[in-house]
Amino acid sequence: MECVVDYLRKSDTVSTIGLWGRSMGAVTSLMHADRDPSIAGLVLDSAFSSLRELAEDLCKKHSSIPNFVIGTALTILNSSIKDRANFDLNNINPLKNHVDKAFIPALFVSAKSDNFIEPKHTQALYYAYAGDKNLI
């Protein structure tokens, strides 16, 4: 996100930048918002509050695997990703790490019937968001 925004600013063809994202795109926008307050506005469609919580929700919804097995599997998966890509899935957590420091005007959008990212994720982000905000 930072590279794209920098490219647009250097192009001299863009005067104002707003970010719109859906799902992971909305999370990416949120995770960039606290680092770049010059963004004019955000539209955040179906953002999830944390990748780990989303993965747990999906496992519970679509399987009968016990919670402790889900937690163990996600820990092992995260360890493997850390080793191979030097990346921690637990850091994809805009609720914990970003929204309380972002002040860009934001429109949060969620659908009551969304069966992938439940509205509770977007609602939690909305309530914790520090800036001017609306939720639909």
WOHU-V237796 format. One record per pair of residues at least 6 apart in sequence whose ideal C-beta (glycine too) atoms are under 6 Angstrom apart, sorted by the first residue. I is the first residue (numbers start at 1). J is the second residue. Records with the same first field share a line. If there is no record, write none. Layout:
I=J ; J
This chain:
1=28 ; 32
8=14 ; 17
16=40
17=39
18=40 ; 41
19=29 ; 39 ; 42
20=43
21=28 ; 29
22=45 ; 46
23=46
26=44 ; 45 ; 47
27=47 ; 94
29=42
30=94 ; 98
31=94 ; 98
33=42 ; 102 ; 104
34=98 ; 101 ; 102
39=104
41=105
42=104 ; 106
43=107
44=106 ; 108
45=109
46=110 ; 117
47=122 ; 125
48=54 ; 117 ; 121
49=95 ; 121 ; 124 ; 125
50=93 ; 95
51=89 ; 92
52=90
55=74
56=70
59=65 ; 70
78=89
81=87 ; 89
82=88
95=124 ; 125 ; 128
99=125 ; 128 ; 129
100=128 ; 130
102=130 ; 131
103=130 ; 131
104=131
105=132
106=131 ; 133
107=134
108=122 ; 126 ; 135
109=136
110=119 ; 122
126=133 ; 135
